[in-house]
Amino acid sequence: MEKTKVAIIGLGGIAQLVHLPYLSKFNNVELSAVAEPNKNRLNTLADKFGVKEKYKDHTELLAGSNAGTIIVATPTSTHRDVAIACLKAGKDILVEKPLARTLQEAKQIADAAKKYKKKAMVGMNLRYRPDAMILKSLISSGEIGQPFYIKSGWLRRQSSNQKWFTKKEDSGGGVILDLSILLLDLSLWLLDFPPVESVSSQNFYHNTKTIEDTSVSFLKCKNSSIVNIESSWSIASQKDSFYFNVFGTKGWASLNPFNVFKRIDEHEIDLTPSQTESSLSLFKKSYMNELKSFIGAVNGLNPVFSSAEESLSRMKVIEAMYKSSDNNKEIKL
C-alpha cells in the first residue's frame, strides 16, 4: 500500500514528544519533510527521525515538498496564515489546539477548508483516550441514563515554556486555550453537542500579566445539562491533577480513575472494566489514536472528527468565557 506522505511544520514540544516519534512508527506513513526556523533543532530532529527534506519555514516547504498531508504545530499566532497557505496549496491539515487565537481567525481557516475542498482537523486528543471512548459508548447506550452534570478540572504546569506562550498577542490566551478548551471539547462531545445557552467565568492572573493562569467556568446548555470546568497552572498541588466526572439520571462515571456505576432500584452496579490503564498509557494512546484517525480521514477511511468547522461553536464558548470574566457577568449565547 502506498504510504501517506506527511510533513510537519513547527518542531516544538508537541512535535518532539508526539508527532515525530509516533508517526515514525506508522507503517502507512512516510515522514517526508519538516520545517523549523531554529536551524539546530531542524537538523537534529530531521536526522534523528530520518526525514530527508528540511525547510526553514512553511513557505519553503510548500514550494519544495510534495507531501499532501501536513501537521501544523507552530505558535498559535501563526496558525491562521500557515493553515490557510497549506489549504490553498492543496494540502489536508491537522492543526494543534487551539485552532486559532480568536473565533474570527478560526472561521477564516474553516472557510478556506471549504473553499479549497480540503480536510482540516483540530487536535483534540482527550476524545481519543481509550477510557473516554468507552465512556462515550456507555453514555450513548443509556447505561447511566441522561447525563445532566459534568464536573471537570485540570491543574498542572503550563504546557510550554517558550516566550510566545505567555504573550496574549501570540498565544491568544492562557490556561483556557491550553487546558480548558480540551475539557470543554470532551464535555460537549460526550453530551452529543448540546447548544450552550450561557457561560459564567472567572479568570485569575496570579503569576501572569496578560493571560490567565487560573480559570473557573460554569456552562448551562439548552438541554438543561450543566458543565463545570476549572483549570490552572498556579493552584498549589504536589502533582498534576486531572479529573472528569459525569453524572446521569441512572448512574455516574469518572475518568482518571475510570469508574462506571449504574443505579438499578436501590443498588449500584459496577460497570467499570476489570483492566485499567495507567495515565501515561492513556496519554500516549490518545495521541496515537488521534493521528490514526487523521491519517484515516485523509485516506477516506473515516470522517474528520473535530473538524475546523466544528471547532467554531467551541471557539464561541471560549470567547464567551473571556467576555464573562472581563465583564464580571453571565454571558448569553
N, C-alpha and C positions, 0 to 999 in steps of 0.2 A: 504494500500500500504506500502511495506517495505521502511523504511527510509534509506536515504543515510548517511552512517557514515563518518563524516568529522573530520579531525584533523588539528590543526593549529600549525605551528612551528614558534615561534617568537611572543612575546606578547607586542610589542611596540605600538606606537600611532595608526597606521592603524588598528591593530588587536583590540585595545581597542575601537576605535571610529566606526569602520565599521564591521569587520568580526564577532566578538563575539556578539554584540547586534543584528545585522541583521540576522545572521544565526540562532540565538536562537529563532527567530520569525517564521522561516520556518517550516511548518507542515511536510514537506517531508525530513527534515534533522535532524540527531542526532549529536550534538557536542560531540564526544566521547573521544577526547584526545587533550591535549595541551602540548607543550614543550617550556621551557624557562629557561635559566641559572640563572636568578635572582629569588631566592627561594621565597622571599616575594611576588614579583609580580605574580609568578606562583600560589602560594597558594591562594592569594587574588582573582585573576581573575577566577581561577577554581571554587572556592567556590561561587563567585558572579553569575556565569552563569551555575552552576550545572554540571560542567564537572568532571567526575569521575576519569579519567586516567590522571596522571600528570607525566611528564618526564623532565629531566634536559636538554636534547638535542635531536637532530633528530635521532642519533644512537640508543639511548634508546627507543625512540618512535617507530621506525621502527621494533625494536626487540620485543616490547611488545604489540603494538596496532594492531587490525585487521581492522582499518579504511582503506577503499580503495581509499579515496579521501583526498588530503592534500593541504592546503594553505601554501605557503612559504612566510613568512613576516619577514625574518631575514635581517641583514645588507647586502648590495649589494655584498660585498666581499665574502660572503658565499653562494650566490645563486647557483653558478655552482655546487659546491660539494654537497650541500643539495638537489638540484633538481635532479641531476643525481643519487644520492643514493635512492631517492624516486622512480624514474622511474625504476631503477634496481630492486627495491623491489616490483614492480608490481602496483604502485600507479599512479592514474591520479592526475595532479597537476595544481594549479593556482599560478603563481609566480607574486608577486607585481612588478610593474615597478621600475627601469629598469630591464629587464630580467637578465642582467649581466653588468659587468664593461666595457667589450670590445666585439667587433664583434666575436673574436675568442672564447671567453667563451660562448657567446650566441649560436654559431654554435655547440659547444660541447653538449649543452643542447638539441638543436633541433635534433641532430644526435642520442642522447640517446633515445629521444621520439620515433624516427623511429625504432631504434634497438629493443627496448622493447615493441613496439606497444602499447604505452600508450598515453593518451591525455595530452598535455602541453599547457596551455593558459597563456597569459601575461595580467596583469591588466592595461587596457586602458579605464578608466571609462568615459572619455568625450564622447566617441561614444554612450554611453548608456543614456546620458541626453535625456529626452523626446523631448526637442526642437531640439536637434541635429538629432534625428531620424526622426522627421517630416521634417526637412530641407533636409536630405538625400533623403527622398521620393519625395519632391518637385523638387529637382535637377534632380533626376532620371527620373521624368516625363516631364522634359523640361520646367518647369514653368518659370525659369529665364534664359532660354537659356543655352548656353555653358559657364560654369564658366571659367574665364580666369585669375582672380586675387583674392588671399586670403590675407587679412591683419589681422594679429592676434598679441595679446600680453597678457602677464600675469605678473603683478607686485604685489608681495606680500612677506610676511615674509617667510623665508625658512621653509620647511615642518617638519624639525626635529631639536631639539637642542642637540641631542646625539653627543658625540665627534666624532664618526666614520663618521658622515655625512659630515664633513668639511675636512676630510683627504682623499686626492686623492687615496692613495693606498687602502683605504677601500670603498669609495663611487664610484670611477671611474671618477667622475667629479662633477661639481656644478650645477648651475641653468639649464644647458642644460638637464641633466639627471633627474632633479627634475620637471621642468615645460615645457621647450621647446619640450621635447620628446612627451608630450601629445598633444601639439598644432600641431606638425608635424604629428602625427598619425591621428588626427582628419582631418587635411587638406588633406592628401593623401587619406584617406577613402572617404571623400566627393567628391574628384576628380576622384574616382574609380581607384586609384593606378597607376597614370602615372609614367613611369620611370623618375627619377630625372637626369637631364643632368649635372648640375653644381651647386656648392654651394659657396657662399661668406659669411664669418662670421667674426665678430669682438667681442672678449671677453674682459671683464674688471675685474680687481681684486682690487676693491676699499677697501673692508673691509675683504678680504680674502687673503690667501697666495698661496696655491697650487691649489685651484679650483676657477672657475669664479663665480662672483656674479651678473654679468650682461652680457647678450649676445644678439647680433642682427644678424640675418641671412637672406639672400636673396637666394631663390632657383629658378632655371629655370628647367622646366620639358620638356620632349621631345614632348609633345602635345602643346607646346607654352604657357601653363599656368605658372604663377609665384606665389610664396608664400613668404610672408614676416613674420618673426617671431621675436618678441622681448620678452625677459623675464628678470626679475631682482628681486633680494632680497634687493637691495640697492638704487634704484631710489626713491627719496623722494616723498612720496604720503601720504595724510591724511588717506586713507583707501586702502584696496586691490583693484586692478583694473584688470578686465578680459574683453577683447573684442575680437570679432571674426566676421569679415566681409567678405562676399563672393560676388563678382561682376561678373555677367553673361552678355551675349550678349543681353538678353531680360529683364534684371532686376537685382535686388540685394537683399541680405538678411543679417541679422545680428543675433547673439546670444548675450544675456545679454546687452540690452533687445532684445527680439525676435521680429524681423520685417521681413516681406517679401513683396517686391513690384515688380510687373510685368509691363513692359512697353508695351503698345499697342498704336501704332501710336505715338501721342504726349502726351499721358496720362499715368499716373502711377496708376495701380490698386493695392490697398492694400489687400494682401492675408494673412495678419497676423491673426492668430486665435484670437477670441474675448476674450478667457480666457487665461491669462498668469500666470505662477507660480513664486514664489519667488526664489532667488538664492539659499537659503538654501534648499528649497524643491527639486529643480533640482539636487543639490549636493547629497542629500540623495537618490533620486530615481536613479541617475546614478549608484551608488554602488549597490543598491538593484537589479536593472536590470542586472548589470554585474554578480552578484552572481547567480541570477536565470538562466542566460544564461549558466554559468559554470556548475551548477548542471544539467541543461537540457542536456548539451553536454555529461556529464559523463553518463547519463542515456539513451543516444542515441536519444533524442528528437529533437536535433538541432545540427548543425555543431559546431566546435570550432571556435569562432570568435577571432581574434587577437591571433593566434597560435604562438608558439615558432618559427616555420618555417617561418611564415610570417614576424616575427619581424626582421629577418636577413637583409632584404632590408632597414628597418628603421635604424638599427644599422650601416649600411654602410653610410647612410646620416649623422648620428651623428658623426661618425669618421671623415667624410669629413669636418664637421663644425669645429672640433678641429684642423684639419690639416690646414684648410684655415686661421684660426686665428693665429696659430703658425707661418705660413709661409707668412702671410700677402698677400695672393693672392687667386684668384678664383681657386677652385678645380674641375676638370672634373671627372665625374664618368663614 
